[in-house]
Amino acid sequence: MHVGQTIHRLRKERKMTLLELSRLSGVALATLSRIENGRMTGTLESHMHICRALEIALPDLYRDLEASSRKIEMRSKKAASGVYVRDRKAASEMLAPNLVNKKMAPVMMRIASGGNTQKETTRPGIEKFIYILEGRIEASIGGQKYALSSGDTLYFESSAAHLFRNTGKGEARVICVSSPAYV
């Protein structure tokens, strides 16, 4: 079973149309359709919005998913994951497929000069590790600020509100790994 099948089942149990779910969640109708039909998994952000609209907790969305039996997955540098979170000055790319079946979520963040990620807060128990590949960032975590540059790392409990701001002149590239993978 994939996440789309679970969303479809929960939506039907609530006698909700796809259009109603789109309006309540703020997730585009076409995106919901692709998720339900298994053509894409969606993002963590879209899953959170869908859960709010369905009035369920995020772990409930993932509860019935089958655990992956594959222990090794390789992706060539030319293959894109197809899962992005973007705004004008920041983009995040999921670096592993099928994150609902993973114990960690590796992400490549690209932040334009002067840009920042959106403020995020996870549920308690989720930890994040970031490694600055390139550039300079300021990490704001729970009201504290940390200046980081290429080669620096930061490990933190991500239930504290946090965001990352590019303080350098060029694009900042940051590897971020969350564990467990948001579930």
C-alpha positions in Angstrom: 0.0 0.0 0.0 1.3 3.5 -0.8 0.4 6.8 0.9 -2.0 7.7 -1.9 -4.1 4.6 -1.3 -4.4 5.6 2.4 -5.4 9.1 1.5 -8.0 7.9 -0.9 -9.4 5.5 1.6 -9.5 8.1 4.4 -11.1 10.6 2.0 -13.8 8.2 0.9 -14.5 7.2 4.6 -15.3 10.9 5.2 -17.4 11.1 2.0 -15.2 13.9 0.8 -14.5 14.6 -2.9 -11.0 15.3 -4.2 -12.1 18.9 -4.8 -13.2 19.3 -1.2 -9.9 17.8 0.1 -8.0 20.2 -2.2 -9.9 23.2 -0.8 -9.5 22.1 2.8 -5.9 21.2 2.6 -4.6 23.9 0.1 -3.0 21.1 -1.9 -3.6 21.5 -5.7 -6.2 19.2 -7.1 -3.8 17.8 -9.7 -1.3 17.0 -7.0 -3.8 15.2 -4.9 -4.9 13.2 -7.9 -1.3 12.2 -8.7 -0.7 11.2 -5.0 -3.9 9.1 -4.8 -3.0 7.4 -8.1 0.6 6.6 -7.0 2.3 8.8 -9.6 3.9 10.9 -6.9 4.3 10.7 -3.1 4.0 14.4 -2.3 6.0 16.3 0.2 6.0 16.2 4.0 4.4 19.6 3.8 1.5 18.4 1.6 1.0 15.4 3.8 0.7 17.6 6.9 -1.9 19.8 5.1 -3.8 16.7 4.0 -3.8 15.3 7.5 -5.1 18.5 9.0 -7.9 18.5 6.4 -8.7 14.8 7.2 -8.5 15.5 10.9 -5.8 12.8 11.5 -2.3 12.8 12.9 0.6 12.4 10.5 1.6 9.0 11.9 -1.9 7.8 11.2 -1.4 8.5 7.5 1.7 6.3 7.5 0.5 3.5 9.8 -0.6 1.0 7.2 2.2 1.5 4.8 4.3 -1.6 4.0 7.8 -1.5 5.2 10.3 -1.5 2.3 12.1 -4.8 1.9 14.9 -3.2 -0.1 17.9 -2.2 2.1 20.0 -0.7 -0.7 18.8 2.0 -3.0 21.1 3.9 -5.4 20.3 7.0 -7.3 22.6 8.4 -9.9 23.4 12.1 -9.7 21.5 12.6 -12.9 18.3 11.2 -11.5 16.1 13.7 -9.7 13.8 12.7 -6.9 10.9 14.7 -8.2 10.0 15.9 -4.7 10.8 19.6 -4.1 9.8 22.3 -1.7 10.4 25.7 -3.2 9.8 29.3 -2.6 11.5 32.4 -4.2 14.8 32.1 -2.3 15.0 28.5 -1.1 14.5 25.0 -2.5 14.8 21.6 -0.9 15.2 18.3 -2.7 14.5 15.0 -1.1 17.6 12.8 -1.8 16.0 9.4 -1.2 12.8 8.0 -2.6 9.8 6.7 -0.6 10.7 8.6 2.6 7.7 7.1 4.4 9.6 3.8 4.5 12.9 5.3 5.8 14.4 5.9 9.2 16.0 9.1 8.0 15.2 11.8 5.5 18.2 13.3 3.6 17.5 16.6 1.9 19.6 19.0 -0.2 18.7 22.6 0.7 19.7 25.4 -1.7 19.3 28.9 -0.3 19.9 32.0 -2.5 21.9 34.9 -1.2 19.7 36.8 1.3 17.1 34.1 1.3 15.9 31.8 4.0 13.9 28.6 4.5 10.5 28.7 6.1 10.3 28.4 9.8 9.7 24.8 10.8 8.8 22.9 14.0 8.6 19.1 14.1 7.0 16.9 16.7 9.2 16.0 19.7 11.7 13.2 19.2 12.8 14.2 15.7 16.5 15.3 15.4 18.2 17.0 12.5 21.8 17.1 11.4 23.0 19.7 8.9 26.3 19.9 7.0 27.2 23.1 5.1 28.5 22.1 1.7 29.0 25.6 0.4 28.3 29.1 1.5 27.5 30.8 4.8 24.2 30.4 6.8 22.8 31.5 10.0 20.7 28.8 11.8 18.0 30.2 14.1 16.9 27.5 16.5 14.6 28.2 19.4 15.7 31.8 19.5 19.4 31.1 19.4 21.5 32.0 16.3 24.4 29.9 15.0 26.8 31.2 12.2 27.9 28.3 10.0 30.1 28.1 6.9 31.4 25.5 4.5 32.4 22.3 6.4 30.5 23.2 9.6 27.9 20.9 11.1 25.0 21.3 13.5 22.9 18.7 15.3 19.7 19.6 17.1 16.3 18.5 18.4 14.0 19.9 15.7 10.9 20.4 17.8 12.3 23.9 18.5 11.2 26.4 15.9 14.0 26.7 13.3 15.0 28.2 10.0 18.1 28.8 8.0 19.2 32.1 6.4 21.9 32.6 3.8 24.2 35.3 5.0 26.8 34.9 2.2 27.0 36.4 -1.3 26.4 33.2 -3.3 24.0 30.3 -3.0 24.4 28.2 0.1 24.1 24.4 -0.3 23.3 22.4 2.9 22.7 18.7 3.4 20.0 18.2 6.1 19.2 14.7 7.6 16.2 14.2 9.8 15.7 11.1 11.9 13.2 9.5 12.1 12.0 10.6 8.7 9.1 12.8 10.0 6.8 10.0 11.2 
